Amino acid sequence: MDFRLTDDQEALKRGMRQLLDRRFGPTALHQAADPLAHHAPREELARLWGQLGEAGLFSLRADESAGGVGLGLPEAVLVFEEAGRALLPGPLVATHLAGSWGLVPGAGEGRAVVTAMDAGPSSPGRTSPPAGAVPDTMLVEHLEAADAVLLVGGGEVRLLETTGSALNETVKGGEQADNLPAAAPVLSVDPLSPLHRVTGRTSPGSRTAAEGRQGELRNALEGQRKGPEGQRKGPEEGSEGAQKGVEGARKGLGEGVARGMRGGLGERLCAVDADVLRREAGALTAAQQLGSAHRTLELAVGYARAREQFGRPIGTFQAVQHLCAGMLVRAETARSAVYAAAVTREDEETCAAKLLADEAATSNARDCLQVFGGMGFTWEAEVHLHLKRAWLRAEQWVTSVAAEEKLATALL
């Protein structure tokens, strides 16, 4: 099997890097991470999402007939590797899956921000929560900025909408959505990844309102799509399209109540295989870790060449050379595993790729800090941001414990 990239794949990867250098380069990264700067997370993420949607990041694997690019998982892995290298913020994996699978209208175009809650697969020593249930203490990223949430667990995928969604105008004042579990903000180790911790469940009495909003979300999104299409046809037909969107939202309120939830939170997405979605999410997250591992290697080598001590570059010292050599070995080993997992799409390959990529990202960031010394911890450097993001990604989707258990079971 030939794992060398084709000319088209090389061009895709190069184009993504150039795009991110223009839209979210080192200067933008430092500004976004500055704790003293004024930030509007929802507005900033919506602006960035629109730019990424125009570039095709979220519709990369969607069918061309549905407005997507029609590429595969290997190409998506290459793009997400570049996203990890740039430390691009936001729930990229969840929105990409929602856009590529067609789960949330507007996700593919970057008009909807989608995050996810992964309850994890069941294992011999661990029981997965019932379908539609959310385990307490689960962490969710970018919940306030999200328009929708994918709940993965119990062998199925469910779709929830948030009160902060610009597509849901029925809940005002920032109240907690009735169909969402209670969640409280917690301090995140990564300044670019705000977190919420699930603290409880919704009461059965709140289900009716939640059902209505689920139907309203679907129909409002559909109506918003029809509205702009009508406006392109002419003022009169545009008004008619917008009116249909409003009528569709009202109709959805009644249909949502009539349809019922049939237990659990949100609407069950029957066309989605939870195991496949989790496997793809693990491969894409591993690709982000891979990009971060290579970026910290570049930073360490560049700093070792420029920084002088005792009259010569510190890169001439054997101890520093060994650190950089170890970083290169980890990054290239992880690259082979991640690329293989994207091609084979096997659970064991994905688990191995995630384990190796997590180790490469965290260990390379630590060694890069060692090369930088105290400078690596300053806000002017991006090294510490890579370490913090690597810690966070290591606990997302295919965790080390789940991957080790899967691989151990496959070997027995």
ROFIPA-615539 format. One record per residue (C-alpha): residue in one letter; x, z, y. Coordinates in steps of 0.02 Angstrom, whole numbers, always signed. Last residue first. Layout:
BEGIN
{res a; east X; up Z; north Y} $
...
//
This chain:
BEGIN
{res l; east -318; up +1167; north -575} $
{res l; east -239; up +1054; north -443} $
{res a; east -403; up +1005; north -362} $
{res t; east -455; up +1188; north -347} $
{res a; east -291; up +1230; north -260} $
{res l; east -314; up +1084; north -140} $
{res k; east -489; up +1139; north -91} $
{res e; east -438; up +1322; north -73} $
{res e; east -289; up +1274; north +35} $
{res a; east -398; up +1164; north +146} $
{res a; east -532; up +1297; north +170} $
{res v; east -402; up +1429; north +215} $
{res s; east -306; up +1312; north +330} $
{res t; east -463; up +1264; north +425} $
{res v; east -551; up +1097; north +403} $
{res w; east -668; up +1093; north +554} $
{res q; east -588; up +1192; north +693} $
{res e; east -472; up +1342; north +672} $
{res a; east -312; up +1239; north +684} $
{res r; east -384; up +1155; north +837} $
{res l; east -377; up +1318; north +936} $
{res w; east -198; up +1361; north +890} $
{res a; east -145; up +1183; north +930} $
{res r; east -232; up +1194; north +1100} $
{res k; east -134; up +1352; north +1143} $
{res l; east +31; up +1277; north +1086} $
{res h; east +3; up +1115; north +1181} $
{res l; east -42; up +1212; north +1338} $
{res h; east +119; up +1312; north +1322} $
{res v; east +220; up +1151; north +1331} $
{res e; east +132; up +1079; north +1484} $
{res a; east +260; up +1140; north +1610} $
{res e; east +221; up +1179; north +1793} $
{res w; east +109; up +1323; north +1737} $
{res t; east +263; up +1415; north +1674} $
{res f; east +285; up +1467; north +1492} $
{res g; east +403; up +1324; north +1447} $
{res m; east +519; up +1366; north +1591} $
{res g; east +565; up +1530; north +1506} $
{res g; east +660; up +1439; north +1369} $
{res f; east +632; up +1252; north +1362} $
{res v; east +712; up +1232; north +1190} $
{res q; east +621; up +1385; north +1120} $
{res l; east +459; up +1325; north +1196} $
{res c; east +484; up +1160; north +1105} $
{res d; east +512; up +1259; north +946} $
{res r; east +344; up +1346; north +969} $
{res a; east +255; up +1182; north +1011} $
{res n; east +333; up +1100; north +858} $
{res s; east +276; up +1245; north +747} $
{res t; east +95; up +1237; north +809} $
{res a; east +74; up +1048; north +804} $
{res a; east +172; up +1017; north +644} $
{res e; east +86; up +1158; north +549} $
{res d; east -86; up +1098; north +603} $
{res a; east -39; up +919; north +557} $
{res l; east +22; up +971; north +384} $
{res l; east -133; up +1071; north +344} $
{res k; east -251; up +940; north +416} $
{res a; east -167; up +800; north +318} $
{res a; east -173; up +898; north +155} $
{res c; east -358; up +935; north +179} $
{res t; east -393; up +753; north +222} $
{res e; east -301; up +691; north +69} $
{res e; east -397; up +813; north -42} $
{res d; east -564; up +759; north +31} $
{res e; east -532; up +573; north +9} $
{res r; east -554; up +447; north +149} $
{res t; east -413; up +339; north +74} $
{res v; east -365; up +249; north +236} $
{res a; east -386; up +389; north +363} $
{res a; east -310; up +515; north +242} $
{res a; east -156; up +405; north +222} $
{res y; east -132; up +394; north +411} $
{res v; east -144; up +583; north +424} $
{res a; east -22; up +615; north +281} $
{res s; east +110; up +493; north +343} $
{res r; east +97; up +561; north +521} $
{res a; east +112; up +741; north +460} $
{res t; east +278; up +703; north +377} $
{res e; east +336; up +613; north +535} $
{res a; east +292; up +762; north +645} $
{res r; east +368; up +893; north +531} $
{res v; east +531; up +797; north +510} $
{res l; east +546; up +764; north +698} $
{res m; east +517; up +947; north +741} $
{res g; east +652; up +1000; north +615} $
{res a; east +775; up +880; north +697} $
{res c; east +733; up +950; north +869} $
{res l; east +768; up +1129; north +813} $
{res h; east +927; up +1078; north +723} $
{res q; east +991; up +989; north +879} $
{res v; east +958; up +1145; north +983} $
{res a; east +1063; up +1252; north +864} $
{res q; east +1200; up +1119; north +859} $
{res f; east +1229; up +1118; north +1046} $
{res t; east +1245; up +943; north +1118} $
{res g; east +1063; up +944; north +1170} $
{res i; east +1105; up +1085; north +1291} $
{res p; east +1180; up +954; north +1405} $
{res r; east +1358; up +997; north +1464} $
{res g; east +1443; up +1106; north +1596} $
{res f; east +1412; up +1275; north +1519} $
{res q; east +1226; up +1236; north +1518} $
{res e; east +1143; up +1073; north +1566} $
{res r; east +960; up +1025; north +1550} $
{res a; east +932; up +836; north +1549} $
{res r; east +959; up +789; north +1367} $
{res a; east +881; up +947; north +1296} $
{res y; east +731; up +924; north +1413} $
{res g; east +698; up +747; north +1350} $
{res v; east +717; up +800; north +1168} $
{res a; east +599; up +948; north +1189} $
{res l; east +468; up +848; north +1285} $
{res e; east +468; up +705; north +1159} $
{res l; east +450; up +828; north +1014} $
{res t; east +309; up +915; north +1109} $
{res r; east +221; up +746; north +1123} $
{res h; east +246; up +707; north +939} $
{res a; east +164; up +870; north +884} $
{res s; east +21; up +846; north +1009} $
{res g; east -16; up +673; north +940} $
{res l; east -17; up +742; north +762} $
{res q; east -135; up +883; north +812} $
{res q; east -255; up +754; north +883} $
{res a; east -243; up +654; north +721} $
{res a; east -281; up +812; north +621} $
{res t; east -439; up +833; north +726} $
{res l; east -488; up +655; north +683} $
{res a; east -458; up +682; north +497} $
{res g; east -555; up +847; north +497} $
{res a; east -700; up +768; north +590} $
{res e; east -705; up +628; north +462} $
{res r; east -711; up +754; north +320} $
{res r; east -845; up +858; north +406} $
{res l; east -953; up +703; north +433} $
{res v; east -931; up +651; north +252} $
{res d; east -976; up +824; north +189} $
{res a; east -1128; up +836; north +302} $
{res d; east -1197; up +668; north +245} $
{res v; east -1303; up +600; north +388} $
{res a; east -1463; up +500; north +367} $
{res c; east -1571; up +657; north +351} $
{res l; east -1531; up +722; north +525} $
{res r; east -1625; up +888; north +524} $
{res e; east -1700; up +933; north +692} $
{res g; east -1655; up +1100; north +769} $
{res l; east -1641; up +1272; north +693} $
{res g; east -1692; up +1323; north +518} $
{res g; east -1858; up +1303; north +430} $
{res r; east -1974; up +1153; north +415} $
{res m; east -1948; up +1121; north +601} $
{res g; east -2122; up +1063; north +643} $
{res r; east -2188; up +885; north +661} $
{res a; east -2342; up +933; north +763} $
{res v; east -2242; up +1031; north +891} $
{res g; east -2115; up +891; north +912} $
{res e; east -2254; up +762; north +923} $
{res g; east -2335; up +855; north +1066} $
{res l; east -2178; up +869; north +1170} $
{res g; east -2126; up +693; north +1120} $
{res k; east -2281; up +621; north +1201} $
{res r; east -2233; up +700; north +1365} $
{res a; east -2057; up +628; north +1351} $
{res g; east -2124; up +457; north +1305} $
{res e; east -2240; up +458; north +1456} $
{res v; east -2090; up +494; north +1567} $
{res g; east -1988; up +355; north +1486} $
{res k; east -2135; up +235; north +1496} $
{res q; east -2143; up +269; north +1683} $
{res a; east -1958; up +224; north +1699} $
{res g; east -1988; up +61; north +1608} $
{res e; east -2138; up +19; north +1719} $
{res s; east -2036; up +56; north +1873} $
{res g; east -1902; up -62; north +1810} $
{res e; east -2033; up -196; north +1775} $
{res e; east -2086; up -190; north +1956} $
{res p; east -1911; up -182; north +2028} $
{res g; east -1838; up -320; north +1918} $
{res k; east -1760; up -356; north +1750} $
{res r; east -1607; up -246; north +1778} $
{res q; east -1723; up -103; north +1823} $
{res g; east -1812; up -123; north +1657} $
{res e; east -1652; up -97; north +1559} $
{res p; east -1614; up +54; north +1667} $
{res g; east -1783; up +133; north +1620} $
{res k; east -1782; up +89; north +1435} $
{res r; east -1626; up +191; north +1401} $
{res q; east -1694; up +337; north +1499} $
{res g; east -1853; up +327; north +1397} $
{res e; east -1758; up +337; north +1234} $
{res l; east -1667; up +490; north +1297} $
{res a; east -1831; up +566; north +1353} $
{res n; east -1908; up +528; north +1184} $
{res r; east -1772; up +611; north +1083} $
{res l; east -1757; up +760; north +1198} $
{res e; east -1945; up +784; north +1207} $
{res g; east -1959; up +795; north +1019} $
{res q; east -1827; up +931; north +1015} $
{res r; east -1906; up +1015; north +1166} $
{res g; east -2073; up +1030; north +1079} $
{res e; east -1996; up +1106; north +923} $
{res a; east -1903; up +1232; north +1028} $
{res a; east -2061; up +1288; north +1114} $
{res t; east -2143; up +1318; north +945} $
{res r; east -1989; up +1402; north +869} $
{res s; east -1980; up +1544; north +995} $
{res g; east -2091; up +1657; north +891} $
{res p; east -1972; up +1648; north +744} $
{res s; east -1838; up +1737; north +848} $
{res t; east -1676; up +1649; north +888} $
{res r; east -1518; up +1709; north +807} $
{res g; east -1375; up +1820; north +864} $
{res t; east -1204; up +1833; north +947} $
{res v; east -1134; up +1657; north +933} $
{res r; east -970; up +1658; north +1029} $
{res h; east -947; up +1536; north +1173} $
{res l; east -783; up +1449; north +1215} $
{res p; east -709; up +1357; north +1363} $
{res s; east -574; up +1233; north +1309} $
{res l; east -460; up +1181; north +1453} $
{res p; east -389; up +1356; north +1484} $
{res d; east -341; up +1369; north +1300} $
{res v; east -332; up +1550; north +1239} $
{res s; east -519; up +1561; north +1274} $
{res l; east -602; up +1714; north +1348} $
{res v; east -778; up +1729; north +1279} $
{res p; east -945; up +1663; north +1339} $
{res a; east -1100; up +1732; north +1252} $
{res a; east -1213; up +1644; north +1128} $
{res a; east -1391; up +1672; north +1070} $
{res p; east -1442; up +1544; north +940} $
{res l; east -1514; up +1383; north +1010} $
{res n; east -1694; up +1325; north +985} $
{res d; east -1761; up +1436; north +1123} $
{res a; east -1633; up +1368; north +1247} $
{res q; east -1544; up +1507; north +1342} $
{res e; east -1597; up +1509; north +1524} $
{res g; east -1492; up +1417; north +1653} $
{res g; east -1622; up +1424; north +1791} $
{res k; east -1732; up +1284; north +1728} $
{res v; east -1796; up +1227; north +1559} $
{res t; east -1907; up +1072; north +1554} $
{res e; east -1782; up +949; north +1628} $
{res n; east -1691; up +900; north +1469} $
{res l; east -1581; up +747; north +1486} $
{res a; east -1465; up +830; north +1611} $
{res s; east -1428; up +952; north +1471} $
{res g; east -1392; up +1130; north +1524} $
{res t; east -1538; up +1196; north +1422} $
{res t; east -1455; up +1132; north +1264} $
{res e; east -1518; up +1014; north +1129} $
{res l; east -1501; up +1043; north +942} $
{res l; east -1469; up +916; north +804} $
{res r; east -1453; up +967; north +622} $
{res v; east -1329; up +914; north +489} $
{res e; east -1346; up +957; north +305} $
{res g; east -1254; up +1033; north +156} $
{res g; east -1286; up +1213; north +210} $
{res g; east -1189; up +1186; north +369} $
{res v; east -1159; up +1069; north +515} $
{res l; east -1250; up +1105; north +678} $
{res l; east -1226; up +962; north +801} $
{res v; east -1257; up +1017; north +980} $
{res a; east -1330; up +917; north +1124} $
{res d; east -1309; up +895; north +1311} $
{res a; east -1148; up +995; north +1316} $
{res a; east -1065; up +1064; north +1473} $
{res e; east -1115; up +1245; north +1441} $
{res l; east -1068; up +1235; north +1257} $
{res h; east -892; up +1170; north +1289} $
{res e; east -823; up +1244; north +1127} $
{res v; east -923; up +1344; north +1000} $
{res l; east -856; up +1500; north +912} $
{res m; east -950; up +1575; north +765} $
{res t; east -967; up +1766; north +777} $
{res d; east -1137; up +1767; north +686} $
{res p; east -1169; up +1631; north +558} $
{res v; east -1290; up +1493; north +611} $
{res a; east -1436; up +1447; north +499} $
{res g; east -1507; up +1271; north +486} $
{res a; east -1468; up +1258; north +301} $
{res p; east -1425; up +1427; north +227} $
{res p; east -1253; up +1499; north +266} $
{res s; east -1106; up +1439; north +157} $
{res t; east -1052; up +1558; north +21} $
{res r; east -869; up +1599; north +2} $
{res g; east -756; up +1637; north -144} $
{res p; east -799; up +1486; north -249} $
{res s; east -824; up +1377; north -94} $
{res s; east -968; up +1330; north +22} $
{res p; east -928; up +1214; north +165} $
{res g; east -904; up +1274; north +344} $
{res a; east -1032; up +1335; north +471} $
{res d; east -971; up +1200; north +590} $
{res m; east -1048; up +1209; north +764} $
{res a; east -1032; up +1049; north +864} $
{res t; east -1019; up +979; north +1040} $
{res v; east -1102; up +826; north +1113} $
{res v; east -1084; up +763; north +1291} $
{res a; east -1210; up +626; north +1332} $
{res r; east -1186; up +477; north +1448} $
{res g; east -1019; up +430; north +1367} $
{res e; east -1084; up +261; north +1309} $
{res g; east -1079; up +310; north +1125} $
{res a; east -1161; up +476; north +1161} $
{res g; east -1307; up +397; north +1254} $
{res p; east -1431; up +419; north +1113} $
{res v; east -1373; up +557; north +994} $
{res l; east -1349; up +527; north +808} $
{res g; east -1293; up +344; north +815} $
{res w; east -1158; up +373; north +684} $
{res s; east -1020; up +312; north +800} $
{res g; east -1090; up +400; north +953} $
{res a; east -1124; up +567; north +869} $
{res l; east -957; up +560; north +779} $
{res h; east -866; up +519; north +941} $
{res t; east -958; up +658; north +1033} $
{res a; east -912; up +785; north +899} $
{res v; east -729; up +733; north +895} $
{res l; east -705; up +726; north +1084} $
{res p; east -776; up +899; north +1122} $
{res g; east -684; up +910; north +1290} $
{res p; east -506; up +904; north +1352} $
{res l; east -375; up +766; north +1332} $
{res l; east -212; up +850; north +1285} $
{res a; east -122; up +684; north +1320} $
{res r; east -41; up +680; north +1147} $
{res g; east -204; up +734; north +1068} $
{res a; east -295; up +587; north +1148} $
{res e; east -157; up +471; north +1087} $
{res e; east -181; up +532; north +909} $
{res f; east -367; up +513; north +936} $
{res v; east -344; up +327; north +966} $
{res l; east -239; up +302; north +810} $
{res v; east -362; up +403; north +706} $
{res a; east -506; up +296; north +770} $
{res e; east -413; up +140; north +712} $
{res p; east -393; up +212; north +537} $
{res l; east -578; up +266; north +538} $
{res g; east -643; up +90; north +562} $
{res l; east -683; up -35; north +699} $
{res g; east -853; up -106; north +748} $
{res v; east -833; up -97; north +937} $
{res g; east -1006; up -28; north +970} $
{res g; east -1158; up -101; north +1058} $
{res a; east -1278; up -74; north +914} $
{res s; east -1251; up -249; north +843} $
{res e; east -1064; up -215; north +857} $
{res d; east -1086; up -73; north +734} $
{res a; east -1019; up +96; north +791} $
{res r; east -839; up +139; north +748} $
{res l; east -766; up +136; north +925} $
{res s; east -926; up +194; north +1007} $
{res f; east -855; up +357; north +1074} $
{res l; east -688; up +289; north +1133} $
{res g; east -760; up +126; north +1199} $
{res a; east -666; up +120; north +1365} $
{res e; east -830; up +133; north +1460} $
{res g; east -869; up +290; north +1360} $
{res l; east -701; up +364; north +1406} $
{res q; east -737; up +337; north +1591} $
{res g; east -912; up +411; north +1576} $
{res w; east -845; up +559; north +1479} $
{res l; east -717; up +596; north +1616} $
{res r; east -854; up +603; north +1748} $
{res a; east -967; up +709; north +1637} $
{res l; east -822; up +827; north +1599} $
{res e; east -785; up +853; north +1784} $
{res e; east -969; up +880; north +1827} $
{res r; east -995; up +1006; north +1686} $
{res p; east -833; up +1099; north +1713} $
{res a; east -848; up +1119; north +1903} $
{res h; east -675; up +1187; north +1942} $
{res h; east -599; up +1267; north +2095} $
{res a; east -411; up +1284; north +2074} $
{res l; east -328; up +1453; north +2043} $
{res p; east -327; up +1440; north +1853} $
{res d; east -237; up +1271; north +1859} $
{res a; east -272; up +1187; north +1691} $
{res a; east -367; up +1039; north +1764} $
{res q; east -237; up +1015; north +1901} $
{res h; east -95; up +1020; north +1774} $
{res l; east -180; up +892; north +1663} $
{res a; east -218; up +778; north +1811} $
{res t; east -34; up +778; north +1858} $
{res p; east +22; up +751; north +1678} $
{res g; east -90; up +597; north +1657} $
{res f; east -277; up +594; north +1632} $
{res r; east -350; up +430; north +1697} $
{res r; east -195; up +323; north +1721} $
{res d; east -88; up +392; north +1580} $
{res l; east -245; up +400; north +1474} $
{res l; east -275; up +213; north +1494} $
{res q; east -94; up +170; north +1458} $
{res r; east -97; up +275; north +1300} $
{res m; east -260; up +195; north +1244} $
{res g; east -189; up +21; north +1272} $
{res r; east -34; up +59; north +1170} $
{res k; east -138; up +124; north +1025} $
{res l; east -253; up -26; north +1028} $
{res a; east -106; up -147; north +1044} $
{res e; east -19; up -68; north +895} $
{res q; east -180; up -79; north +796} $
{res d; east -199; up -263; north +841} $
{res d; east -19; up -300; north +792} $
{res t; east -47; up -215; north +624} $
{res l; east +18; up -41; north +591} $
{res r; east +130; up -12; north +441} $
{res f; east +45; up +84; north +302} $
{res d; east +69; up -50; north +170} $
{res m; east +0; up +0; north +0} $
//
